[in-house]
Amino acid sequence: MSGTRNTQRQPSAAARRRVLAPLALAQFICSFAGSNMNVMINDISEDLDTTVQGVQTAITVFLLVMAALMIPGGKLTDRYGRKRCLMAGLFVYGVGALLSAAAPGLGVLILGNSILEGIGTALLIPPVYILTTLLFTDTTSRARAFGVIMALGGIGAAAGPLIGGLITTGLSWRAAFVFQALVIAVIIVLSRRLEDPLPPDPERPFDTTGAVLSAVGLVLVVMGILAADDNVWLMIALLVLGALVLLWFFRSIRAKERAGREPLLSTGLFRVRTSNLGLVTQNVQWLLLMGSSFTVAAYLQVVRGYDAIQTGVVFTAATLGLLVTSLAAERLARRRSQRGLIITGFVVTLAGIVLLVAMAGASGGPWALTPGLLLIGLGLGVMLTPSVNVVQSSFPEEQQGEISGLSRSVSNLGSSLGTAVAGTILVSSLTTGAYAAAMIALAVIGLAGLVAAVLLPRGRPAQKA
């Protein structure tokens, strides 16, 4: 993208602060949408005459649509501009939220929540991370900005069950979608004065074939995991087919690069070891967050018989932990290396999962789960921001569209895999034993994330600008 650096407009500090509010709120509402339905499982299944597995499918498809379309969504920002994609995504999301609120059955709910809200999120989230990276140029200020965004994102995911529970119990599960539409309206108003620091490039080519192949491959992989509890052979077939389509995708982008054409993703994005390891940590972090959230919520409602608000209150501990450590991101970045923060985050999160497993079947009431949830919130809050910063800071501004789309796709793929893996184990047998098995599976995956964090190159704490 020749000439980009010379045409970039440098906004004032006040303008950068103004833009942070709608960007952080956008991340909040998208994360909220991914977790608030966890406490509505019983209400939605009864009202729409469906099953727990049907609601799990709606949740997973929403996360999957985000993951599948996030890479194309990031690429579109270069062609049409970051603000235009953000506003388009907000509009599509708002329509989906209103349609979900009026859904007469599971099919319409999946169309509104899983498809339209998923597409809207894929359009609006890449601009959030691209704009943040472009507007906050030094490591410390970027850590502060990402800290606010990731704090609201983490709070949206962790507090989704509480807020959703309060709304569902006080009004209806449908009102939770109206709440989402109202927040979207607020973001649109706050975004009116937002300025794109880089001009769009309407002549920028778009790799349609690559977009289709990447989306289909990711969908097949996650659908294969979802099929595990029904048909093992179908699971294997979908996973193999998904892997073959993704291999086709990578061969396609390599062929385009050799021919001098611009692919959906540059293979150079995968040649940076630090970024690759950072992407692994991002994927596992969101897998742990969404997987543990779905597992605990389903366990409390189906096994212990708690209502939506009781379940939501239990998650306050995780929300508090995320809030405390995410908002301390700037201070932590000055005192500790990003690698050290990510390692610490995984250790604390895994300790929380071990506590939750230990409390499986305990008779101490819902509060017996709060220490484990608190540790998970603290651990995730410590490492969400440095993982994003590691990846985004590994590439120059002309590649921010690509890496932001890839980064968000990897994170949302982790979210969908977390719900799929945990949900598959739980739905096969909604018992205390299945709850413990799901949490143990998440802990094993968490260990893989810890290994990736240990392999990150050592670095120094950020210096204050």
C-alpha positions as a Markdown table, in Angstrom:
| # | Residue | x | y | z |
|---|---|---|---|---|
| 1 | Met | 0.0 | 0.0 | 0.0 |
| 2 | Ser | 2.5 | 2.5 | -1.3 |
| 3 | Gly | 2.1 | 6.1 | 0.0 |
| 4 | Thr | 0.1 | 5.1 | 3.0 |
| 5 | Arg | 2.5 | 6.3 | 5.6 |
| 6 | Asn | 2.7 | 9.7 | 4.0 |
| 7 | Thr | -1.1 | 10.2 | 3.8 |
| 8 | Gln | -1.8 | 9.2 | 7.4 |
| 9 | Arg | -3.4 | 12.0 | 9.5 |
| 10 | Gln | -2.1 | 12.3 | 13.1 |
| 11 | Pro | -5.1 | 13.0 | 15.4 |
| 12 | Ser | -4.7 | 15.0 | 18.6 |
| 13 | Ala | -4.5 | 13.3 | 22.0 |
| 14 | Ala | -8.1 | 14.5 | 22.8 |
| 15 | Ala | -9.3 | 12.9 | 19.5 |
| 16 | Arg | -7.7 | 9.7 | 20.5 |
| 17 | Arg | -9.4 | 9.6 | 23.8 |
| 18 | Arg | -12.8 | 10.3 | 22.2 |
| 19 | Val | -12.4 | 7.5 | 19.8 |
| 20 | Leu | -11.6 | 5.0 | 22.6 |
| 21 | Ala | -15.1 | 5.1 | 24.1 |
| 22 | Pro | -17.0 | 3.7 | 21.0 |
| 23 | Leu | -14.3 | 1.3 | 20.2 |
| 24 | Ala | -14.3 | -0.2 | 23.7 |
| 25 | Leu | -18.1 | -0.3 | 23.8 |
| 26 | Ala | -18.1 | -2.1 | 20.5 |
| 27 | Gln | -15.8 | -4.8 | 21.9 |
| 28 | Phe | -18.0 | -5.0 | 25.0 |
| 29 | Ile | -21.2 | -5.7 | 23.2 |
| 30 | Cys | -19.7 | -8.3 | 20.9 |
| 31 | Ser | -18.2 | -10.2 | 23.8 |
| 32 | Phe | -21.4 | -9.8 | 25.8 |
| 33 | Ala | -23.4 | -11.3 | 22.9 |
| 34 | Gly | -21.1 | -14.4 | 23.0 |
| 35 | Ser | -21.7 | -15.2 | 26.7 |
| 36 | Asn | -25.1 | -13.7 | 27.8 |
| 37 | Met | -27.1 | -16.5 | 26.3 |
| 38 | Asn | -25.4 | -19.0 | 28.6 |
| 39 | Val | -27.8 | -18.0 | 31.4 |
| 40 | Met | -30.8 | -18.1 | 29.1 |
| 41 | Ile | -30.4 | -21.8 | 28.2 |
| 42 | Asn | -33.5 | -22.9 | 30.1 |
| 43 | Asp | -35.7 | -19.9 | 29.3 |
| 44 | Ile | -34.9 | -19.9 | 25.5 |
| 45 | Ser | -35.3 | -23.7 | 25.2 |
| 46 | Glu | -38.7 | -23.6 | 26.9 |
| 47 | Asp | -40.0 | -20.5 | 25.1 |
| 48 | Leu | -38.9 | -21.6 | 21.7 |
| 49 | Asp | -39.7 | -25.3 | 22.3 |
| 50 | Thr | -36.1 | -26.4 | 21.6 |
| 51 | Thr | -33.3 | -28.2 | 23.6 |
| 52 | Val | -30.1 | -27.3 | 25.4 |
| 53 | Gln | -28.2 | -28.6 | 22.4 |
| 54 | Gly | -30.3 | -26.2 | 20.2 |
| 55 | Val | -29.3 | -23.2 | 22.2 |
| 56 | Gln | -25.7 | -24.4 | 22.3 |
| 57 | Thr | -25.8 | -24.6 | 18.5 |
| 58 | Ala | -27.0 | -21.0 | 18.3 |
| 59 | Ile | -24.2 | -19.8 | 20.6 |
| 60 | Thr | -21.5 | -21.7 | 18.7 |
| 61 | Val | -22.7 | -20.7 | 15.3 |
| 62 | Phe | -22.6 | -17.0 | 16.3 |
| 63 | Leu | -19.0 | -17.4 | 17.5 |
| 64 | Leu | -18.2 | -19.5 | 14.4 |
| 65 | Val | -19.6 | -16.9 | 11.9 |
| 66 | Met | -17.4 | -14.3 | 13.6 |
| 67 | Ala | -14.3 | -16.5 | 13.3 |
| 68 | Ala | -15.0 | -17.5 | 9.7 |
| 69 | Leu | -15.6 | -13.9 | 8.5 |
| 70 | Met | -13.1 | -12.0 | 10.6 |
| 71 | Ile | -10.2 | -12.3 | 8.1 |
| 72 | Pro | -12.3 | -11.1 | 5.1 |
| 73 | Gly | -13.7 | -8.4 | 7.4 |
| 74 | Gly | -10.2 | -7.1 | 8.3 |
| 75 | Lys | -9.2 | -7.1 | 4.6 |
| 76 | Leu | -12.3 | -5.1 | 3.6 |
| 77 | Thr | -11.2 | -2.2 | 5.9 |
| 78 | Asp | -8.3 | -1.5 | 3.5 |
| 79 | Arg | -10.7 | -1.2 | 0.5 |
| 80 | Tyr | -13.7 | 0.6 | 2.1 |
| 81 | Gly | -12.1 | 2.3 | 5.1 |
| 82 | Arg | -12.2 | 1.5 | 8.8 |
| 83 | Lys | -15.0 | 3.8 | 9.8 |
| 84 | Arg | -17.3 | 2.7 | 7.0 |
| 85 | Cys | -16.8 | -1.0 | 7.9 |
| 86 | Leu | -17.4 | -0.2 | 11.5 |
| 87 | Met | -20.6 | 1.6 | 10.8 |
| 88 | Ala | -21.8 | -1.1 | 8.4 |
| 89 | Gly | -21.1 | -3.7 | 11.0 |
| 90 | Leu | -23.0 | -1.8 | 13.7 |
| 91 | Phe | -26.0 | -1.5 | 11.5 |
| 92 | Val | -26.1 | -5.2 | 10.6 |
| 93 | Tyr | -25.6 | -6.2 | 14.2 |
| 94 | Gly | -28.4 | -3.9 | 15.4 |
| 95 | Val | -30.8 | -5.4 | 12.8 |
| 96 | Gly | -29.8 | -8.9 | 14.0 |
| 97 | Ala | -30.4 | -8.0 | 17.7 |
| 98 | Leu | -33.9 | -6.7 | 17.0 |
| 99 | Leu | -34.7 | -9.8 | 14.9 |
| 100 | Ser | -33.5 | -12.0 | 17.7 |
| 101 | Ala | -35.7 | -10.2 | 20.2 |
| 102 | Ala | -38.8 | -11.0 | 18.1 |
| 103 | Ala | -37.8 | -14.6 | 17.1 |
| 104 | Pro | -40.8 | -17.0 | 17.1 |
| 105 | Gly | -38.5 | -20.0 | 16.9 |
| 106 | Leu | -34.9 | -21.3 | 17.0 |
| 107 | Gly | -34.4 | -20.8 | 13.2 |
| 108 | Val | -35.1 | -17.1 | 13.3 |
| 109 | Leu | -33.0 | -16.7 | 16.5 |
| 110 | Ile | -30.1 | -18.4 | 14.6 |
| 111 | Leu | -30.7 | -16.0 | 11.7 |
| 112 | Gly | -30.7 | -12.9 | 13.9 |
| 113 | Asn | -28.2 | -13.8 | 16.6 |
| 114 | Ser | -25.9 | -16.3 | 15.0 |
| 115 | Ile | -25.8 | -15.0 | 11.4 |
| 116 | Leu | -26.6 | -11.3 | 11.3 |
| 117 | Glu | -24.9 | -10.4 | 14.6 |
| 118 | Gly | -22.0 | -12.7 | 13.6 |
| 119 | Ile | -21.6 | -10.9 | 10.3 |
| 120 | Gly | -21.9 | -7.5 | 12.0 |
| 121 | Thr | -19.3 | -8.4 | 14.5 |
| 122 | Ala | -16.9 | -9.6 | 11.8 |
| 123 | Leu | -17.3 | -6.2 | 10.1 |
| 124 | Leu | -16.9 | -4.0 | 13.1 |
| 125 | Ile | -14.3 | -5.7 | 15.3 |
| 126 | Pro | -11.3 | -5.5 | 12.9 |
| 127 | Pro | -11.6 | -1.7 | 12.7 |
| 128 | Val | -11.5 | -1.5 | 16.5 |
| 129 | Tyr | -8.1 | -3.1 | 16.6 |
| 130 | Ile | -6.7 | -1.4 | 13.5 |
| 131 | Leu | -7.7 | 2.1 | 14.7 |
| 132 | Thr | -6.3 | 1.5 | 18.1 |
| 133 | Thr | -3.0 | 0.3 | 16.7 |
| 134 | Leu | -2.8 | 3.3 | 14.3 |
| 135 | Leu | -3.9 | 5.9 | 16.8 |
| 136 | Phe | -1.8 | 4.8 | 19.8 |
| 137 | Thr | 1.7 | 4.4 | 18.5 |
| 138 | Asp | 4.0 | 3.8 | 21.5 |
| 139 | Thr | 3.9 | 0.6 | 23.5 |
| 140 | Thr | 2.7 | 2.1 | 26.8 |
| 141 | Ser | -0.2 | 4.2 | 25.4 |
| 142 | Arg | -1.2 | 1.3 | 23.2 |
| 143 | Ala | -1.1 | -1.0 | 26.2 |
| 144 | Arg | -3.4 | 1.5 | 28.0 |
| 145 | Ala | -5.8 | 1.7 | 25.1 |
| 146 | Phe | -5.9 | -2.1 | 24.5 |
| 147 | Gly | -6.2 | -2.5 | 28.3 |
| 148 | Val | -9.5 | -0.5 | 28.2 |
| 149 | Ile | -10.7 | -2.3 | 25.2 |
| 150 | Met | -9.8 | -5.7 | 26.5 |
| 151 | Ala | -11.2 | -4.9 | 29.9 |
| 152 | Leu | -14.6 | -4.1 | 28.4 |
| 153 | Gly | -14.3 | -7.1 | 26.2 |
| 154 | Gly | -13.5 | -9.4 | 29.1 |
| 155 | Ile | -16.2 | -7.8 | 31.2 |
| 156 | Gly | -18.7 | -8.2 | 28.4 |
| 157 | Ala | -17.8 | -11.9 | 28.3 |
| 158 | Ala | -17.6 | -12.4 | 32.0 |
| 159 | Ala | -20.5 | -10.1 | 33.0 |
| 160 | Gly | -22.7 | -11.3 | 30.2 |
| 161 | Pro | -24.2 | -14.0 | 32.4 |
| 162 | Leu | -24.9 | -11.5 | 35.2 |
| 163 | Ile | -26.4 | -8.8 | 33.0 |
| 164 | Gly | -28.3 | -11.3 | 30.9 |
| 165 | Gly | -29.5 | -13.0 | 34.1 |
| 166 | Leu | -30.8 | -9.7 | 35.5 |
| 167 | Ile | -32.6 | -8.8 | 32.3 |
| 168 | Thr | -34.0 | -12.3 | 31.7 |
| 169 | Thr | -35.3 | -12.6 | 35.3 |
| 170 | Gly | -36.6 | -9.1 | 35.5 |
| 171 | Leu | -38.1 | -8.9 | 32.0 |
| 172 | Ser | -37.5 | -11.5 | 29.4 |
| 173 | Trp | -34.6 | -13.1 | 27.5 |
| 174 | Arg | -35.9 | -11.1 | 24.5 |
| 175 | Ala | -35.2 | -7.9 | 26.4 |
| 176 | Ala | -31.5 | -8.8 | 26.5 |
| 177 | Phe | -31.4 | -8.5 | 22.7 |
| 178 | Val | -33.2 | -5.1 | 22.9 |
| 179 | Phe | -30.4 | -4.1 | 25.3 |
| 180 | Gln | -27.8 | -5.0 | 22.7 |
| 181 | Ala | -29.6 | -2.9 | 20.1 |
| 182 | Leu | -29.7 | 0.1 | 22.4 |
| 183 | Val | -26.0 | -0.2 | 23.1 |
| 184 | Ile | -25.4 | -0.3 | 19.3 |
| 185 | Ala | -27.4 | 2.9 | 18.9 |
| 186 | Val | -25.2 | 4.6 | 21.6 |
| 187 | Ile | -22.0 | 3.4 | 19.8 |
| 188 | Ile | -23.3 | 4.8 | 16.4 |
| 189 | Val | -23.9 | 8.2 | 18.1 |
| 190 | Leu | -20.4 | 8.2 | 19.7 |
| 191 | Ser | -18.8 | 7.2 | 16.4 |
| 192 | Arg | -20.1 | 10.2 | 14.4 |
| 193 | Arg | -16.9 | 12.2 | 15.1 |
| 194 | Leu | -14.6 | 9.3 | 14.6 |
| 195 | Glu | -11.9 | 10.0 | 11.9 |
| 196 | Asp | -10.1 | 7.3 | 9.9 |
| 197 | Pro | -6.4 | 8.0 | 10.1 |
| 198 | Leu | -5.8 | 6.2 | 6.7 |
| 199 | Pro | -7.7 | 6.9 | 3.5 |
| 200 | Pro | -9.5 | 3.9 | 1.9 |
| 201 | Asp | -8.1 | 2.3 | -1.3 |
| 202 | Pro | -11.1 | 1.5 | -3.5 |
| 203 | Glu | -8.8 | -0.1 | -6.0 |
| 204 | Arg | -7.4 | -2.6 | -3.5 |
| 205 | Pro | -8.2 | -6.1 | -4.8 |
| 206 | Phe | -10.2 | -8.6 | -2.6 |
| 207 | Asp | -9.5 | -12.3 | -2.7 |
| 208 | Thr | -13.1 | -13.7 | -2.9 |
| 209 | Thr | -11.8 | -17.3 | -3.4 |
| 210 | Gly | -9.6 | -17.1 | -0.4 |
| 211 | Ala | -12.4 | -15.6 | 1.7 |
| 212 | Val | -14.8 | -18.5 | 0.8 |
| 213 | Leu | -12.1 | -21.2 | 1.4 |
| 214 | Ser | -11.0 | -19.9 | 4.8 |
| 215 | Ala | -14.6 | -19.5 | 6.0 |
| 216 | Val | -15.7 | -23.0 | 4.8 |
| 217 | Gly | -12.6 | -24.6 | 6.3 |
| 218 | Leu | -13.1 | -23.1 | 9.7 |
| 219 | Val | -16.8 | -23.9 | 9.7 |
| 220 | Leu | -16.1 | -27.6 | 8.8 |
| 221 | Val | -13.6 | -27.9 | 11.6 |
| 222 | Val | -15.9 | -26.5 | 14.3 |
| 223 | Met | -18.9 | -28.4 | 13.0 |
| 224 | Gly | -16.8 | -31.6 | 13.3 |
| 225 | Ile | -16.2 | -31.0 | 16.9 |
| 226 | Leu | -19.9 | -30.3 | 17.5 |
| 227 | Ala | -20.7 | -33.7 | 15.8 |
| 228 | Ala | -18.6 | -35.6 | 18.3 |
| 229 | Asp | -21.5 | -36.4 | 20.6 |
| 230 | Asp | -23.7 | -37.7 | 17.8 |
| 231 | Asn | -21.5 | -39.5 | 15.3 |
| 232 | Val | -17.8 | -40.1 | 15.6 |
| 233 | Trp | -17.4 | -41.0 | 11.9 |
| 234 | Leu | -19.2 | -37.8 | 10.9 |
| 235 | Met | -16.8 | -35.9 | 13.2 |
| 236 | Ile | -13.8 | -37.4 | 11.6 |
| 237 | Ala | -15.1 | -36.8 | 8.1 |
| 238 | Leu | -15.8 | -33.1 | 8.9 |
| 239 | Leu | -12.5 | -32.5 | 10.5 |
| 240 | Val | -10.6 | -34.1 | 7.7 |
| 241 | Leu | -12.6 | -32.2 | 5.1 |
| 242 | Gly | -12.1 | -29.0 | 7.0 |
| 243 | Ala | -8.3 | -29.6 | 7.1 |
| 244 | Leu | -8.2 | -30.3 | 3.4 |
| 245 | Val | -10.2 | -27.0 | 2.6 |
| 246 | Leu | -7.8 | -25.0 | 4.8 |
| 247 | Leu | -4.8 | -26.6 | 3.0 |
| 248 | Trp | -6.4 | -25.6 | -0.3 |
| 249 | Phe | -6.8 | -22.1 | 1.1 |
| 250 | Phe | -3.1 | -21.8 | 2.0 |
| 251 | Arg | -2.0 | -23.3 | -1.4 |
| 252 | Ser | -4.3 | -20.7 | -3.0 |
| 253 | Ile | -2.8 | -17.7 | -1.3 |
| 254 | Arg | 0.7 | -19.0 | -2.0 |
| 255 | Ala | -0.2 | -19.3 | -5.7 |
| 256 | Lys | -1.5 | -15.8 | -5.8 |
| 257 | Glu | 1.6 | -14.4 | -4.2 |
| 258 | Arg | 3.8 | -16.2 | -6.8 |
| 259 | Ala | 1.7 | -14.7 | -9.6 |
| 260 | Gly | 2.1 | -11.2 | -8.1 |
| 261 | Arg | -1.5 | -10.9 | -7.0 |
| 262 | Glu | -2.7 | -9.9 | -3.6 |
| 263 | Pro | -4.2 | -12.8 | -1.6 |
| 264 | Leu | -6.6 | -12.6 | 1.4 |
| 265 | Leu | -3.7 | -13.1 | 3.7 |
| 266 | Ser | 0.0 | -12.7 | 3.2 |
| 267 | Thr | 2.0 | -15.9 | 4.0 |
| 268 | Gly | 4.5 | -13.5 | 5.5 |
| 269 | Leu | 2.1 | -13.1 | 8.5 |
| 270 | Phe | 3.0 | -16.6 | 9.5 |
| 271 | Arg | 6.8 | -16.2 | 9.3 |
| 272 | Val | 7.0 | -14.1 | 12.5 |
| 273 | Arg | 7.6 | -16.5 | 15.4 |
| 274 | Thr | 6.6 | -14.0 | 18.1 |
| 275 | Ser | 3.3 | -13.3 | 16.3 |
| 276 | Asn | 2.5 | -17.0 | 15.8 |
| 277 | Leu | 3.0 | -17.8 | 19.4 |
| 278 | Gly | 1.0 | -14.8 | 20.4 |
| 279 | Leu | -1.9 | -16.0 | 18.2 |
| 280 | Val | -1.8 | -19.4 | 19.9 |
| 281 | Thr | -2.1 | -17.7 | 23.3 |
| 282 | Gln | -5.0 | -15.5 | 22.1 |
| 283 | Asn | -6.8 | -18.6 | 20.8 |
| 284 | Val | -6.4 | -20.5 | 24.0 |
| 285 | Gln | -7.3 | -17.5 | 26.2 |
| 286 | Trp | -10.7 | -17.0 | 24.6 |
| 287 | Leu | -11.2 | -20.8 | 24.5 |
| 288 | Leu | -10.8 | -20.9 | 28.2 |
| 289 | Leu | -13.0 | -17.9 | 28.8 |
| 290 | Met | -15.9 | -19.0 | 26.7 |
| 291 | Gly | -15.5 | -22.7 | 27.5 |
| 292 | Ser | -15.5 | -22.3 | 31.2 |
| 293 | Ser | -18.3 | -19.7 | 31.1 |
| 294 | Phe | -20.6 | -22.1 | 29.1 |
| 295 | Thr | -19.6 | -25.1 | 31.3 |
| 296 | Val | -20.3 | -23.5 | 34.6 |
| 297 | Ala | -23.5 | -21.8 | 33.4 |
| 298 | Ala | -24.9 | -25.0 | 32.0 |
| 299 | Tyr | -23.9 | -26.9 | 35.1 |
| 300 | Leu | -25.5 | -24.4 | 37.5 |
| 301 | Gln | -28.7 | -24.3 | 35.6 |
| 302 | Val | -29.2 | -27.8 | 34.4 |
| 303 | Val | -27.6 | -29.8 | 37.2 |
| 304 | Arg | -28.2 | -27.6 | 40.2 |
| 305 | Gly | -31.4 | -25.9 | 39.0 |
| 306 | Tyr | -30.4 | -22.3 | 39.4 |
| 307 | Asp | -32.3 | -19.6 | 37.6 |
| 308 | Ala | -30.7 | -17.0 | 35.3 |
| 309 | Ile | -30.0 | -14.4 | 37.9 |
| 310 | Gln | -28.6 | -16.8 | 40.4 |
| 311 | Thr | -26.2 | -18.1 | 37.7 |
| 312 | Gly | -25.3 | -14.6 | 36.7 |
| 313 | Val | -24.4 | -13.5 | 40.2 |
| 314 | Val | -22.0 | -16.4 | 40.6 |
| 315 | Phe | -20.1 | -15.0 | 37.6 |
| 316 | Thr | -19.5 | -11.6 | 39.4 |
| 317 | Ala | -16.3 | -13.1 | 40.7 |
| 318 | Ala | -14.9 | -13.6 | 37.2 |
| 319 | Thr | -16.0 | -10.2 | 36.1 |
| 320 | Leu | -14.3 | -8.5 | 39.1 |
| 321 | Gly | -11.1 | -10.3 | 38.4 |
| 322 | Leu | -11.1 | -9.3 | 34.8 |
| 323 | Leu | -11.9 | -5.7 | 35.6 |
| 324 | Val | -9.1 | -5.4 | 38.1 |
| 325 | Thr | -6.3 | -6.8 | 36.0 |
| 326 | Ser | -7.4 | -5.5 | 32.6 |
| 327 | Leu | -7.6 | -1.9 | 33.8 |
| 328 | Ala | -4.1 | -2.3 | 35.3 |
| 329 | Ala | -2.7 | -3.3 | 31.9 |
| 330 | Glu | -0.7 | 0.0 | 31.4 |
| 331 | Arg | 0.9 | -0.2 | 34.9 |
| 332 | Leu | 1.7 | -3.9 | 34.5 |
| 333 | Ala | 3.2 | -3.3 | 31.0 |
| 334 | Arg | 5.7 | -0.8 | 32.5 |
| 335 | Arg | 6.7 | -3.2 | 35.3 |
| 336 | Arg | 6.7 | -6.6 | 33.6 |
| 337 | Ser | 7.5 | -8.0 | 30.2 |
| 338 | Gln | 4.6 | -9.0 | 28.0 |
| 339 | Arg | 5.9 | -12.6 | 28.0 |
| 340 | Gly | 6.0 | -12.6 | 31.8 |
| 341 | Leu | 2.4 | -11.3 | 32.1 |
| 342 | Ile | 1.1 | -13.9 | 29.6 |
| 343 | Ile | 2.8 | -16.8 | 31.5 |
| 344 | Thr | 1.5 | -15.5 | 34.9 |
| 345 | Gly | -2.0 | -15.2 | 33.4 |
| 346 | Phe | -2.0 | -18.8 | 32.3 |
| 347 | Val | -0.7 | -20.1 | 35.6 |
| 348 | Val | -3.4 | -18.2 | 37.6 |
| 349 | Thr | -6.2 | -19.2 | 35.1 |
| 350 | Leu | -5.2 | -22.9 | 35.3 |
| 351 | Ala | -5.2 | -22.7 | 39.1 |
| 352 | Gly | -8.8 | -21.4 | 38.9 |
| 353 | Ile | -9.8 | -24.3 | 36.7 |
| 354 | Val | -8.3 | -26.7 | 39.1 |
| 355 | Leu | -10.3 | -25.2 | 41.9 |
| 356 | Leu | -13.5 | -25.4 | 39.9 |
| 357 | Val | -12.9 | -29.1 | 39.2 |
| 358 | Ala | -12.2 | -29.7 | 42.9 |
| 359 | Met | -15.5 | -28.1 | 43.8 |
| 360 | Ala | -17.5 | -30.4 | 41.4 |
| 361 | Gly | -20.3 | -32.0 | 43.3 |
| 362 | Ala | -19.5 | -30.0 | 46.5 |
| 363 | Ser | -22.5 | -29.1 | 48.6 |
| 364 | Gly | -21.2 | -25.6 | 49.6 |
| 365 | Gly | -23.7 | -23.8 | 47.4 |
| 366 | Pro | -23.0 | -21.5 | 44.4 |
| 367 | Trp | -20.4 | -19.5 | 46.3 |
| 368 | Ala | -18.1 | -22.5 | 46.4 |
| 369 | Leu | -17.4 | -21.8 | 42.8 |
| 370 | Thr | -16.4 | -18.1 | 43.2 |
| 371 | Pro | -12.7 | -18.6 | 44.2 |
| 372 | Gly | -12.1 | -20.5 | 41.0 |
| 373 | Leu | -14.0 | -18.0 | 38.9 |
| 374 | Leu | -12.1 | -15.1 | 40.5 |
| 375 | Leu | -8.8 | -16.7 | 39.7 |
| 376 | Ile | -9.9 | -17.3 | 36.1 |
| 377 | Gly | -10.9 | -13.7 | 35.8 |
| 378 | Leu | -7.7 | -12.4 | 37.3 |
| 379 | Gly | -5.6 | -14.6 | 35.1 |
| 380 | Leu | -7.4 | -13.8 | 31.8 |
| 381 | Gly | -7.3 | -10.1 | 32.6 |
| 382 | Val | -3.6 | -10.2 | 33.1 |
| 383 | Met | -2.8 | -11.8 | 29.7 |
| 384 | Leu | -5.5 | -10.7 | 27.2 |
| 385 | Thr | -4.0 | -7.2 | 26.6 |
| 386 | Pro | -0.3 | -8.3 | 26.3 |
| 387 | Ser | -1.2 | -11.1 | 23.9 |
| 388 | Val | -3.0 | -8.6 | 21.6 |
| 389 | Asn | -0.2 | -6.1 | 21.9 |
| 390 | Val | 2.5 | -8.8 | 21.0 |
| 391 | Val | 0.6 | -9.7 | 17.8 |
| 392 | Gln | -0.4 | -6.2 | 16.6 |
| 393 | Ser | 3.0 | -4.7 | 17.4 |
| 394 | Ser | 4.8 | -7.3 | 15.3 |
| 395 | Phe | 3.7 | -5.7 | 12.0 |
| 396 | Pro | 3.8 | -2.3 | 10.3 |
| 397 | Glu | 0.7 | -0.2 | 9.8 |
| 398 | Glu | 0.3 | -1.3 | 6.1 |
| 399 | Gln | -0.4 | -4.8 | 7.4 |
| 400 | Gln | -2.7 | -3.9 | 10.2 |
| 401 | Gly | -5.8 | -4.8 | 8.3 |
| 402 | Glu | -4.6 | -8.3 | 7.6 |
| 403 | Ile | -3.2 | -9.0 | 11.0 |
| 404 | Ser | -6.2 | -7.5 | 12.8 |
| 405 | Gly | -8.5 | -9.7 | 10.9 |
| 406 | Leu | -6.3 | -12.8 | 11.5 |
| 407 | Ser | -5.9 | -12.0 | 15.2 |
| 408 | Arg | -9.6 | -11.5 | 15.8 |
| 409 | Ser | -10.4 | -14.6 | 13.7 |
| 410 | Val | -8.0 | -16.7 | 15.8 |
| 411 | Ser | -9.5 | -15.3 | 19.0 |
| 412 | Asn | -13.1 | -15.9 | 18.0 |
| 413 | Leu | -12.2 | -19.4 | 16.7 |
| 414 | Gly | -11.0 | -20.0 | 20.2 |
| 415 | Ser | -14.3 | -18.8 | 21.6 |
| 416 | Ser | -16.3 | -21.1 | 19.3 |
| 417 | Leu | -14.0 | -24.0 | 20.0 |
| 418 | Gly | -14.3 | -23.5 | 23.7 |
| 419 | Thr | -18.1 | -23.6 | 23.5 |
| 420 | Ala | -18.0 | -26.5 | 21.1 |
| 421 | Val | -15.6 | -28.6 | 23.1 |
| 422 | Ala | -17.1 | -28.0 | 26.5 |
| 423 | Gly | -20.7 | -28.2 | 25.1 |
| 424 | Thr | -20.0 | -31.5 | 23.4 |
| 425 | Ile | -18.8 | -33.1 | 26.6 |
| 426 | Leu | -21.6 | -31.6 | 28.7 |
| 427 | Val | -24.5 | -32.3 | 26.3 |
| 428 | Ser | -23.6 | -35.9 | 26.1 |
| 429 | Ser | -24.2 | -36.3 | 29.8 |
| 430 | Leu | -25.4 | -33.3 | 31.9 |
| 431 | Thr | -24.0 | -34.5 | 35.2 |
| 432 | Thr | -21.4 | -33.5 | 37.8 |
| 433 | Gly | -19.0 | -36.0 | 36.2 |
| 434 | Ala | -19.4 | -34.4 | 32.8 |
| 435 | Tyr | -18.9 | -30.9 | 34.3 |
| 436 | Ala | -15.6 | -32.1 | 35.8 |
| 437 | Ala | -14.6 | -33.8 | 32.5 |
| 438 | Ala | -15.3 | -30.6 | 30.5 |
| 439 | Met | -13.2 | -28.5 | 32.9 |
| 440 | Ile | -10.3 | -31.0 | 32.8 |
| 441 | Ala | -10.4 | -30.9 | 29.0 |
| 442 | Leu | -10.1 | -27.1 | 29.1 |
| 443 | Ala | -7.2 | -27.3 | 31.6 |
| 444 | Val | -5.3 | -29.6 | 29.2 |
| 445 | Ile | -5.8 | -27.1 | 26.4 |
| 446 | Gly | -4.7 | -24.3 | 28.8 |
| 447 | Leu | -1.4 | -26.1 | 29.3 |
| 448 | Ala | -0.8 | -25.9 | 25.6 |
| 449 | Gly | -1.3 | -22.1 | 25.8 |
| 450 | Leu | 1.1 | -21.9 | 28.7 |
| 451 | Val | 3.8 | -23.7 | 26.7 |
| 452 | Ala | 3.3 | -21.2 | 23.8 |
| 453 | Ala | 3.7 | -18.4 | 26.3 |
| 454 | Val | 6.9 | -19.8 | 27.7 |
| 455 | Leu | 8.3 | -20.1 | 24.1 |
| 456 | Leu | 7.7 | -16.3 | 23.5 |
| 457 | Pro | 11.0 | -14.4 | 23.3 |
| 458 | Arg | 12.1 | -12.6 | 26.4 |
| 459 | Gly | 11.5 | -8.8 | 26.4 |
| 460 | Arg | 11.7 | -5.8 | 28.7 |
| 461 | Pro | 8.9 | -3.9 | 30.3 |
| 462 | Ala | 7.6 | -1.0 | 28.2 |
| 463 | Gln | 9.1 | 2.4 | 28.8 |
| 464 | Lys | 6.7 | 5.2 | 29.6 |
| 465 | Ala | 6.4 | 7.7 | 26.7 |
